[in-house]
Each structure stands twice: as structure tokens, then as C-alpha cells.
Amino acid sequence: MDLQAITETARRLRGEIPASVELLAAAKGRTPEEIAAAAAGGIELFGHNYAQEASRSIAALGARVRWHFIGHLQRNKAKLAARLFDCIETVDSVRLGEALEPAAATIGRTMSVLIEVNIDEEEGKSGARPEDVIDLARALSRQAHLRLEGLMTMGRLAEDPEESRASFRRARALFEELRRADIPGADIRHLSMGMSQSYRVAIEEGATRVRIGTALFGPR
């Protein structure tokens, strides 16, 4: 997809998706020029799976957009991620939270985080088990430089987006349970779920943020 087409697609998606739902452009493997074209179409939030790969694009775009980390984060990359990203959407363990806490403290910032939940408990997928989410949330809330803001899930990958609906519905129910837990220091307001194939279904099931890559940029 050429750069002008990316800009036009960004405008269309931004107009199609309700204003109450954030559109995060998944930028893994995309050039700074492609990302800038999406930003020209009105997208202000970008996500990346790899901290080192993202650093070049983050430097190129400066403060024009916000960046979220959406991949599996290794604890030894916590310092780099805390410096580069506005939010880590994939915290799935107490140990990762404990690595991010001093990384954020060292640079004097409070890091927004989401708990990644493996809502279907699928083998080979990252994410906390649903039954562990509340305890993990309480542990994260005790970290002075982390602010828990909700949940992120991949959902079931399938050709038919309807096959993801039950997963998203379970994630929404868990999100509401987390809100009702009223954990001190947490601000539970974001449910990040749905990608290029499934974002419409995710929105119907209560997503507050969708992560779109191929439908915006075209195939890599």
C-alpha cells in the first residue's frame, strides 16, 4: 500500500470506529514513513512488539504520537521499554511488574500498564490466566510507579471474526469484574482487544481500544 493510501485508509478507519474507541495502529515491521502516513490520517496512537525496532520510528516521529508496547516483554528489556513507551499493554506476571517498577522510578515517571490475559487459556499464548488476574492486579497496584488501567487480550485467531466473539465476551466480563474489585490506585478504563480481522466484533463486545495493522497498512 502506498503512503497516500495509508493516509486515506487511516481517515476512513478513524471515521468508521466510534469516537469512544481508541484506534491503535500496530506498527511492527512498518517504516517510519508508513507510520507518519498513518499519523497524517489522524491516528495518534501506535503500538509495537519490539522495543529496539520501535526506537527508530519513535525517534523519527517525536512527540507527535503516543506509543504502546503490545508484544511479549522480556524482563531484561524493561528499562528500554519504560523509556520508549507510554504504556505497556502486556504485563502478565508479578515479576514483570517488579522489573518495570524500578525502571519507571529511575526515570521519574508513572508507567501505565494493562494486564495481558490469555482469555481462552490457549497453549503457546502469552498472558495471565483469567483466574489469576485479580491477584495480579492487586500486586501491580502496590508498585508506586505503575498505574494499572485495564486488560488486553489477543482473543481467538480465526478466519471468521464471529469465532472470536465468545472470547471477547469473556474478556469484557473479566474487565467488569476487575472494575468492581475497586483496587486502590488502579484506574480500570481500558479493554484492549480486537485486531484487523475482528475489531468490529470486539467493539460490539465492549472494546475501548482496538489494535489494527494489516487493515491499515496492508500486508507486510
Residue pairs with C-beta under 8 A, 6 or more apart in sequence:
1 9
1 217
1 218
3 33
3 34
3 37
4 37
5 218
6 34
6 37
6 38
6 41
6 216
6 217
6 218
7 37
7 38
7 40
7 41
8 41
9 41
9 215
9 216
10 25
10 37
10 38
10 39
10 40
10 41
10 42
10 43
10 216
11 41
11 42
13 23
13 43
13 212
13 215
13 216
14 23
14 41
14 42
14 43
17 23
17 199
17 203
17 210
18 203
20 208
21 203
21 207
21 208
21 209
21 210
22 45
22 190
22 208
22 209
22 210
23 43
23 45
23 209
23 210
23 212
24 45
24 46
24 47
24 68
24 70
24 192
24 209
24 210
24 211
24 212
25 35
25 38
25 43
25 45
25 46
25 47
25 212
25 213
25 216
25 217
26 46
26 47
26 48
26 49
26 70
26 195
26 211
26 212
26 213
26 216
27 34
27 35
27 38
27 46
27 47
27 48
27 54
27 57
27 213
27 217
28 48
28 49
28 50
28 53
28 71
28 213
28 220
29 220
30 57
30 213
30 217
30 220
31 57
32 56
32 57
32 60
32 61
34 217
35 46
35 57
35 60
35 61
35 65
36 60
36 61
38 46
38 216
38 217
39 46
39 61
39 64
39 65
43 65
43 216
44 64
44 65
44 66
45 65
45 66
45 67
45 68
45 209
46 57
46 61
46 65
46 66
46 67
46 68
47 67
47 68
47 69
47 70
47 89
47 211
48 54
48 57
48 67
48 68
48 69
48 70
48 71
48 85
49 69
49 70
49 71
49 72
50 71
51 69
51 73
51 77
51 80
51 81
51 84
51 85
52 80
54 67
54 69
54 84
54 85
55 80
55 84
58 67
58 84
66 86
66 87
67 84
67 85
67 86
68 85
68 86
68 87
68 88
68 89
69 81
69 84
69 85
69 87
69 88
69 89
69 90
70 89
70 90
70 152
70 211
71 90
72 90
72 126
73 81
73 88
73 90
73 91
73 96
75 95
75 96
75 99
78 96
78 99
78 100
78 103
79 103
79 106
81 88
81 100
81 103
82 88
82 100
82 103
82 104
82 106
82 107
82 109
82 111
83 103
83 107
86 112
87 111
87 112
87 113
87 114
87 149
88 100
88 111
88 112
88 113
88 114
89 113
89 114
89 116
89 152
89 192
90 114
90 116
90 126
90 127
90 152
91 97
91 100
91 113
91 114
91 115
91 116
91 136
91 140
92 115
92 116
92 117
92 118
92 126
92 127
92 128
92 136
93 128
93 136
94 136
94 139
94 140
97 113
97 136
97 139
97 140
97 143
97 146
98 143
100 111
100 113
100 143
100 145
100 146
101 143
101 144
101 145
101 146
103 111
104 110
104 111
104 145
104 146
105 144
105 145
109 145
110 145
110 146
110 147
111 145
111 146
111 147
112 147
112 149
113 140
113 146
113 147
113 148
113 149
114 148
114 149
114 150
114 151
114 152
114 190
114 192
115 128
115 133
115 136
115 137
115 140
115 148
115 150
115 151
115 152
116 126
116 127
116 128
116 151
116 152
116 153
116 154
117 127
117 128
117 129
117 130
117 133
117 151
117 152
117 153
117 171
117 174
118 125
118 126
118 127
118 128
118 129
118 130
118 153
118 154
119 127
119 130
119 153
119 154
119 155
119 167
119 170
119 171
119 174
120 155
120 156
120 167
120 170
121 129
121 130
122 156
125 154
127 153
127 154
128 136
130 170
130 174
133 151
133 174
133 178
134 177
134 178
134 181
137 148
137 178
137 181
137 183
137 186
138 181
138 183
140 146
140 148
140 186
141 148
141 183
141 184
141 185
141 186
142 185
147 185
147 186
147 187
148 183
148 185
148 186
148 187
148 188
149 186
149 187
149 188
149 189
149 190
150 175
150 178
150 188
150 189
150 190
150 191
150 192
150 208
151 171
151 174
151 175
151 178
151 190
151 191
151 192
151 193
152 191
152 192
152 193
153 167
153 168
153 171
153 192
153 193
154 193
154 195
155 164
155 167
155 168
155 171
155 193
155 194
155 195
155 198
155 202
156 163
156 164
156 166
156 167
157 164
157 197
158 164
158 197
158 198
159 197
161 197
161 198
161 200
161 201
162 201
164 194
164 197
164 198
164 201
164 202
165 201
165 204
165 205
168 193
168 194
168 198
168 201
168 202
168 205
168 206
168 207
169 205
171 191
171 193
171 205
172 191
172 205
172 206
175 188
175 191
175 206
178 186
178 188
179 188
189 208
190 208
190 209
191 206
191 207
191 208
191 209
192 207
192 208
192 209
192 210
192 211
193 202
193 205
193 207
193 209
193 210
194 200
194 201
194 202
194 203
194 207
194 210
194 211
195 210
195 211
195 212
195 213
196 212
196 213
196 214
196 215
196 216
197 215
199 207
199 210
199 211
199 212
199 215
202 210
203 210
214 220
